[in-house]
Amino acid sequence: MFIYIGNIILSGVQLKDEYLMIQQSAREFARKEIMPVAGKMDRENFFPADLFRKMGKEGYLGVTIPEEYGGSGSDYLSQAIIEEEISYASGSLGLSYGAHSNLCLDNLYRNGSEFLREKYLPALCSGKNIGSLGMTEPSSGSDALSMKTTAMEDSGNFTLNGSKIFITNAPYADVFLVYARTGRDITPFIVESGDNGFSRGQEFDKTGMRGSPTGTIFFNDIKLGHERIVGDLNGGKKVLLSGLNLERAVLSFNSIGIARRALDLAVSYASEREQFGKPISDFELVQEKLAYMYTKFESSRLFALEALNRVQNDRMDSLDAAAAILYASEASEYIAREALQIFGGYGYIKDFEIERVFRDSILLTIGAGTNEIRKKVISEALVKKYRGDGNGR
């Protein structure tokens, strides 16, 4: 059974007014506040920090966080709806939103102590502080568990040394959830940008997702107390893997928002652009493109919604989360590429939005774990599932 909320299809989800209100609110916010600056973000690699504070005021940043910590007290479906609407207006702002709201803020709430929640969540929910997740390193990207950043314990404190690279929001973030090696195991810590020994590298000049700041952070003998540990000492592997699964499910909607924008632009242009005395939407080859674009878009969103539902029930189940973002990211790149082709020569000119949308669409086939690694995760989880129950799916 399919239930329509505006143009959002929910499979097996009971229609609730709260989701419709969140969608309408986020869509209107994106239209009024984000679309007018989306082009500037791309051209100037401009990060609109003021918009983060406005998003905090609207309750978007802390959407999954209880009200007692300054959040909205909603759920991951609400976060996914907001992610899609922001990404429809600007894929890059959608990426920064996901890194802040899901990777850092929600992760900290789920695993942090009461001390950490009270100290950091309110400012992150309001947008006063910007959050980030530090996992990838120069020598350990896809192989995250081989990280070399260390936190050595001495006299009840830890000394953090190392670096993280390709970190979303790094050039502006105030609060980082950082994974470090503690002996043979991994432990997540909260690091503040004001900590002695913390420094930032130069912001990267990227092909797409410009305006979503990405950079390197360095830790030089940063002193951290036990109160900065997120979760349990040496318990970072579970935090990391469960966080990755939620990240994959939610960030699928970054690709979905980008794909929806590309599809809308393509349909609008094909309906208005005339050749040989009629709209190009009347030509069969263009019709075939639009048909496949729409089918891939709707199927990627349905799959992502189902994966989101499953990962909420079992955060360690990597199968559908990895498959959803694999399919959504590939569908988004396909849809944006076909949309650019429909625009023809105009699509290759920076004055036309589809050129930016196409460049933005590529990132999630690489970021948040490459699609090659996602295929490995899917195949291994699938084989394990078959061997475990002997009855398939």
N, C-alpha and C positions, 0 to 999 in steps of 0.2 A: 504494500500500500504506500502511495506517495502522497505527502502532504505539502502543499505549496505555501511558503511564506514569502510573499512578494515574488521574487524570482529565485528563492532558495528552496530547494527540494529536500525534505527530510524523510528518510526511509525508516519507518518503524518508530518514529519519535512523535509523541503526543504534542499537538499544537498548543503552545502556550503564548499568551499575550506578551509576556516579558521578552520573548525572543523577537517578536515582531517589533516591539518598541525599541529594543536594542538595535535591530537592523535599521529601522527608520532614523533613529538618532545618529548612528554612525554614518549612514549614507548622507544625511544632510550635513553633518560636520565635515565629511570628506569633500562634499561639493563646495561648501562655503569657505572652508579654511585651508584645505590641502591642495585642491586643484589649482588655485591661483598661484601657488608657489612651487608646484611640481616641476615646471620647466626651469625655474631658477635653480632649484636644488640640483638638477642635472647639469645645467650649463656651468654653474659656478662651484660645483661640488659643495653646496651650501647646506648645512644642517640647521633646521629651524628649531632651536632649543625652546623658543617660546611656545611652539605648537605642542611640545611635550607637556608643558605645564597646563596648557588648555585641555589636552587629552586627560591629564590627571584630574582636572576640575570636572570633566564629564564622567569620570569614574571608569574610563577605559583601561588605564594602566594597571589598576589593582582589581580588575574585574573578577578574578578568582579568589581574592583575599577577603576574609571576613571583615565586616564593618568595624569591629573593635580595633582593627589595625589601620583603618582608613580606606579599606577596600569597598567593593560593591557587593560582595557576598554571593556572586553568581558562579558559573561553572565554565567548563572548557568549551562547550558549544557556544556560549556567549563570546568567549575569547576568539573562537574560530570565526564567528560572524563578523566581529570587529576587525580581525586580521584581514578578511576578504575585502571589506569595504574600504579600509585604509589603503590596501594594496591596489585596489581598482583605481584609486586616484594617484597613488605613488607607490610603486613597488619598493623603492628604497626606504620610504618612511615605514612601510609595512614590515620591512626587514628589521629596522631599528626597534620598532614596536615589539616585535616578537622576541628579540634578544633581551629587551628590558622586561617585558611583562611575563613572558613564559620562562626563558632560560635563566634569568636572574631572580626576579621577584617571586614567582610562583615556586621555584626550586627552593629558595630560601625559606618561604613559608612552610612548605611540606617537610623540610628536613631540619630547619633551624631550631635552636632552643628558644625558650620564652624570652630570654635576655636579648637574643639576636632579633627576634620578631619585634619586640617593643622598641629596640634601638633603631632599626633600619627600615622596617616596612612602611610606617607612615610617610616618611619623606620620599620613598620610592613610589608609593601609591599616588601622591600628590603631584609628582613630577619635579619637586624641588631638587631631588637627586636623580641622576641617571644611572641605570644599572647595566652591567655587562657580565658575560661569562668568559672565564679564561681557561681554555682547555688545549687548543692547538698550539704546537711548538714547531720551531724550524725543522727539527728532525723527527717529529712525530705528529703527523696529520691524521691520516686514516687509522693509523696504529696508535690510538690515543693512550692506550694503557702502557706504552713504552716511554711515557713522558720522562724528562730529565730534571724538571724543576723539583727542588727538594725543600723539605721543611725539617730541619734537624732539631731534635728536642734536647734541651740542656737546662737544668735547674728549673723545670716546670714551665719553660717557655719554648717557643719554636723560632728558628732563624730561617727565613725564606730566601732562597736564591734561585735564579733562573729567569726565563722569559717566556712570553706567549706571543704568537703571531697570528695575523688574519683575524683579529678580534673585533667584532662588530661593536660599535659605540666607544671603542677604546680611547679615541682622542678627546672625548668629552665626559666620559663616565666618572662618577664619584665613588661608586661602590662596585667591587668586583667579587664574584664567586669564583675562586681560583682552586684548581686541583693541583696538588703537589704530592710527590712521593715521600712517604714516611717509612723509611726502611724498605721492606719488600712490598708494602701496601700503599694505598693512595688515600689521602684525606683531603676533603674540601675545606677551604678557609675563606673568611671574609677579609678582603684587603681594601683599604681606603686609599684614595688617590693622595691623601695628605700624609700617609705613613712615611716616616723616614726611610729612605732607600728605594722608594717607588719613583719610577720615571717612565716617560712615554717616548716612543720613537716617532718618526715622521708619518703623517697620515698618508695612506696609499691613494694613488690616483688611478681609479679603476675604470674598466671599460664600461660597465653598467652599474646599476644600483648606486650611482653617484649621489652624494648627499646623505647616504647612510655611511657615517664615518667608520673607517676600518684602519687598524694600526697595530703596532707592537707595543707591549708593555714589559718593563724590566723590574726585577726584584733584586736588590743588592743589600743583603743582610737585614731584611725587614724583621723586626721583632714582633712576634704575635703571641698572645696569651691563649690558654686553653679555651677561653670564652669565645674566641673567634672561630672555633671549629664548627662546621656545619654538619650536624649528625654526630656520628661516633668516630673517635680516633681509629684510623685504619679501615673505616667503613665506606670509603669513597667509591669503590667499584659499583656497589649497588646504587648509590646516589647517581653516579655518572650514567649508568645504563638505563635506569628508569627515567632519568631526565632526558636522555637521548630519544627514548621512545615517545615521550610526550612532545618533545620538540619536533620530531618528524611528523607527528599527526597534526599538530597545530600549524606548523610552518608550511604544510601542504597548501593551506589556504592563502599563503603569500603567492604561490604559483597560480592558484585558482583565481584570485583577484586580478592578477596580471592577464591571465588568459581571457577572462570575461571582458576586460577593457579592450584587448586586441580584437575579440570577436565583435563587440559593439562597433568599434571603429571600422572594421572590414564591412559589416553589413550596411552601415550608414554610407560609406564611400561607394560600395558596389551599387547601391540603390540610386545614387545621385550622378555618378560618373557615366557619361554617355559616349559610346563609340558606335560607328555605323548606324547612327540614328536611333539607338535604344540604350537603356541602362545596361551596364556590363553584368548586372545580376541576372539578365535574361540569357546569358551565354552558359551553355551546359558545363563547361570546364570550371567556370567560376561557381556555379551552383554546386558542383561536386566538392569544391574546396569548402564552401560554407557548410555543406552537409556534414562532412567529416570533422570540421572544426567544432561545430555544435555538439556532435555526438561525443567527441573526446572530452569536451568541456564538461558536459553534464555527467558523464560516466566518472570522470576524475573527482568531481565534487561528491557524488554519491558514495564512491569508494572511500574518500577521505572522511566523510561523516561516519561511515560504518567503522573504519579503523579507529576514529576518535572514541567511539562508544566502547570498542573492545579494549583499548589501551587504558581507559579509565577503570575498567574492571580488573585488569591485570597489567600493571605498569611494566612488568618484566617481559611481557609478550612482545617481541620485536617484529614478528612476522608481518602483520598487517600495517603497522606503522611505517616500516621500511618500504613496503610495497606501495602504500598510498602516496608517499612523497616521491618515490621513483616514477610512478605513473603520472602524477600531477605535474612534476617538473618537466618530464618529457612531453606531455600534452601541451603545456604552456609554451614551451619552445616551438613546438610544431605549429600551434595556432598562431603565434606571433609571426613566425616565418611565413606562413601562408597568407596572413593578413598583409604583411609587407609586400608580398608578390602581387596581391590584388591591387595595391596602391601603385604598382609599377615604379616608374622613375621617381615619382613623388615620395614613395616610401623610403627611398635611399637618401633623402634630403633631411637635414636636421630640423628644418622648420616644421616638419610634420611629426606629430606625437608618436606615430607608430614606430618610427626609427628608435626612439628612446625605449618604448615598450619592448621592442625586440631585444635590445641590449640587456634590459633588466631581466628578461625571461630566462637568460642563460645561467644566471648565478646559482639557482638551486639545483642544477644538475651537478654542481661542483661543491657548493657550500653546504654546511650542516651534514657533511659526509658525502663523498662522491657517489654517483649512481653506480659506479663499478663496485664500491664497497657495499652499497645497499643490495645489489644483486647477490653478493656473497652472503650477507646477513639473511636474506630471504631464503636462499637455497639451503643454508645450514639449518635454519629454523624449521623449514618445511620437512627436511629429512628427519630431524629430531622428532618432530610431531608424528610423522608416520611410524617411526620406530617405536615411539612411546606407547601409542594406543593400538597400533596394528590395524586400524580401521580407516585410515585416511582422515579427511576432513569431514 
